[in-house]
Amino acid sequence: MQLMYDVGYRFGQKKKRLRVGLAYQFWNNKFGNTRATTGGRGQRASTPMIRAEYHF
């Protein structure tokens, strides 16, 4: 999930060229690991992020 804002116009860029925002990723069994095979560790991951995108 991500929430991005178009901020390029503030820097004199075209629309949808520069975007910044927040993102969040959650994985459950990303590599097929289960609670039993990993001993209850490593099968889940979650990552909040601050993202910036520039499109050429």
Backbone as a printed PyTorch tensor [residue, N CA C, xyz], in Angstrom:
tensor([[[  0.8420,  -1.1480,   0.0000],
         [  0.0000,   0.0000,   0.0000],
         [  0.9010,   1.2280,   0.0000]],

        [[  0.5010,   2.2490,  -0.7560],
         [  1.2640,   3.4850,  -0.7650],
         [  0.3500,   4.6830,  -0.9700]],

        [[  0.7550,   5.7890,  -0.4050],
         [  0.0320,   7.0410,  -0.5280],
         [  1.0330,   8.0590,  -1.0380]],

        [[  0.8910,   8.4560,  -2.3020],
         [  1.8660,   9.3180,  -2.9440],
         [  1.2200,  10.6460,  -3.3410]],

        [[  1.9940,  11.7120,  -3.2140],
         [  1.5440,  13.0440,  -3.5990],
         [  2.4190,  13.5680,  -4.7280]],

        [[  1.7750,  14.2160,  -5.6910],
         [  2.4810,  14.8030,  -6.8220],
         [  3.0220,  16.1680,  -6.3920]],

        [[  4.3320,  16.2840,  -6.2760],
         [  4.9450,  17.5400,  -5.8530],
         [  5.7970,  18.1610,  -6.9600]],

        [[  5.7920,  17.6010,  -8.1420],
         [  6.6110,  18.1020,  -9.2360],
         [  6.2880,  19.5200,  -9.6420]],

        [[  5.0280,  19.9000,  -9.5760],
         [  4.6370,  21.2400,  -9.9970],
         [  5.2890,  22.3060,  -9.1200]],

        [[  5.6150,  21.9760,  -7.8650],
         [  6.2680,  22.9370,  -6.9720],
         [  7.7170,  23.2020,  -7.3750]],

        [[  8.2900,  22.2870,  -8.1440],
         [  9.6630,  22.4370,  -8.6010],
         [  9.7430,  22.7040, -10.0980]],

        [[  8.6370,  23.1120, -10.7020],
         [  8.6150,  23.4460, -12.1140],
         [  8.6360,  22.2440, -13.0380]],

        [[  8.2460,  21.0680, -12.5450],
         [  8.2310,  19.8490, -13.3540],
         [  6.8260,  19.5990, -13.9070]],

        [[  6.7500,  18.6910, -14.8770],
         [  5.4570,  18.2980, -15.4280],
         [  4.6590,  17.5190, -14.3860]],

        [[  3.3660,  17.4030, -14.6380],
         [  2.4860,  16.6460, -13.7590],
         [  2.8930,  15.1740, -13.7430]],

        [[  2.8390,  14.5410, -12.5860],
         [  3.1720,  13.1260, -12.3800],
         [  4.6430,  12.7980, -12.6280]],

        [[  5.5310,  13.7740, -12.5490],
         [  6.9490,  13.5050, -12.7420],
         [  7.6480,  13.1990, -11.4140]],

        [[  7.3410,  13.9520, -10.3640],
         [  7.9880,  13.7620,  -9.0730],
         [  6.9070,  13.5310,  -8.0200]],

        [[  6.9780,  12.3790,  -7.3510],
         [  5.9990,  12.0450,  -6.3260],
         [  6.7230,  11.6130,  -5.0630]],

        [[  6.1900,  11.9790,  -3.9120],
         [  6.7250,  11.5530,  -2.6190],
         [  5.5730,  11.0940,  -1.7460]],

        [[  5.8640,  10.2100,  -0.8050],
         [  4.8050,   9.7500,   0.0770],
         [  5.2490,   8.6170,   0.9860]],

        [[  4.2540,   7.9680,   1.5650],
         [  4.4620,   6.8730,   2.5000],
         [  4.0420,   5.5580,   1.8610]],

        [[  4.7220,   4.4940,   2.2430],
         [  4.3760,   3.1650,   1.7370],
         [  4.5570,   2.1500,   2.8680]],

        [[  3.8880,   1.0100,   2.7260],
         [  3.9590,  -0.0550,   3.7270],
         [  3.8950,  -1.3910,   3.0070]],

        [[  4.7970,  -2.2930,   3.3360],
         [  4.7850,  -3.6330,   2.7580],
         [  4.6770,  -4.6620,   3.8740]],

        [[  3.9000,  -5.7030,   3.6260],
         [  3.7440,  -6.8020,   4.5730],
         [  3.8490,  -8.1130,   3.8150]],

        [[  4.6900,  -9.0140,   4.2950],
         [  4.8410, -10.3250,   3.6800],
         [  4.5120, -11.4000,   4.7000]],

        [[  3.7830, -12.3860,   4.2610],
         [  3.5230, -13.5770,   5.0710],
         [  3.8830, -14.7740,   4.2070]],

        [[  4.8370, -15.5560,   4.6310],
         [  5.3150, -16.7230,   3.8810],
         [  5.8770, -16.3300,   2.5160]],

        [[  6.6850, -15.2840,   2.4780],
         [  7.2160, -14.7810,   1.2160],
         [  7.9780, -15.8400,   0.4260]],

        [[  8.7740, -16.6490,   1.0750],
         [  9.5560, -17.6640,   0.3860],
         [  9.0240, -19.0680,   0.6420]],

        [[  7.7530, -19.1700,   1.0470],
         [  7.1590, -20.4650,   1.3310],
         [  7.4750, -20.9730,   2.7220]],

        [[  8.0910, -20.1340,   3.5290],
         [  8.4190, -20.5340,   4.9030],
         [  7.1600, -20.5590,   5.7550]],

        [[  7.1300, -21.4680,   6.6810],
         [  6.0250, -21.5470,   7.6300],
         [  6.5680, -21.4220,   9.0420]],

        [[  5.6850, -21.2840,   9.9820],
         [  6.0820, -21.1910,  11.3870],
         [  6.8450, -22.4450,  11.8170]],

        [[  6.4420, -23.5950,  11.2900],
         [  7.0830, -24.8550,  11.6550],
         [  8.5080, -24.9670,  11.0890]],

        [[  8.7370, -24.4830,   9.8730],
         [ 10.0580, -24.6280,   9.2540],
         [ 11.0580, -23.5870,   9.7260]],

        [[ 10.5840, -22.4690,  10.2650],
         [ 11.5030, -21.4110,  10.6990],
         [ 11.6060, -21.2920,  12.2110]],

        [[ 10.9040, -22.1270,  12.9160],
         [ 10.9290, -22.0370,  14.3740],
         [ 10.1930, -20.8160,  14.9080]],

        [[  9.2330, -20.3200,  14.1440],
         [  8.4560, -19.1560,  14.5680],
         [  9.1120, -17.8240,  14.3030]],

        [[ 10.2330, -17.8220,  13.5500],
         [ 10.9280, -16.5740,  13.2500],
         [ 11.2310, -16.4820,  11.7640]],

        [[ 10.9950, -15.3040,  11.1860],
         [ 11.4240, -15.0720,   9.8110],
         [ 10.3900, -15.3270,   8.7390]],

        [[  9.2200, -15.8280,   9.0680],
         [  8.2530, -16.0850,   8.0060],
         [  7.4040, -14.8620,   7.6950]],

        [[  7.4650, -13.8350,   8.5470],
         [  6.7140, -12.6020,   8.3220],
         [  7.6510, -11.4050,   8.3500]],

        [[  7.3050, -10.4140,   7.5540],
         [  8.0710,  -9.1680,   7.5630],
         [  7.1370,  -8.0190,   7.2420]],

        [[  7.3530,  -6.8890,   7.8750],
         [  6.5950,  -5.6880,   7.5480],
         [  7.5680,  -4.5150,   7.5350]],

        [[  7.3800,  -3.6260,   6.5560],
         [  8.3110,  -2.5320,   6.3660],
         [  7.5800,  -1.2400,   6.0430]],

        [[  7.5930,  -0.2560,   6.9320],
         [  7.0960,   1.0750,   6.5800],
         [  8.2110,   1.8440,   5.8620]],

        [[  7.8550,   2.6820,   4.8860],
         [  8.8530,   3.3850,   4.0840],
         [  8.4190,   4.8080,   3.7760]],

        [[  9.3930,   5.6520,   3.5400],
         [  9.1800,   6.9540,   2.9200],
         [  9.7250,   6.8100,   1.5080]],

        [[  8.8880,   7.0850,   0.5170],
         [  9.2810,   6.8620,  -0.8770],
         [  9.3270,   8.1550,  -1.6550]],

        [[ 10.1990,   8.1770,  -2.6270],
         [ 10.2570,   9.2710,  -3.6100],
         [ 10.4180,   8.6240,  -4.9870]],

        [[  9.6320,   9.1000,  -5.9340],
         [  9.6900,   8.5620,  -7.3030],
         [  9.8780,   9.7000,  -8.2710]],

        [[ 10.7850,   9.5100,  -9.2160],
         [ 10.9880,  10.4850, -10.2990],
         [ 10.8550,   9.7340, -11.6040]],

        [[  9.9730,  10.1900, -12.4620],
         [  9.7330,   9.5470, -13.7520],
         [ 10.3330,  10.3950, -14.8620]],

        [[ 11.1990,   9.8000, -15.6580],
         [ 11.8520,  10.5040, -16.7550],
         [ 10.9380,  10.6670, -17.9370]]])
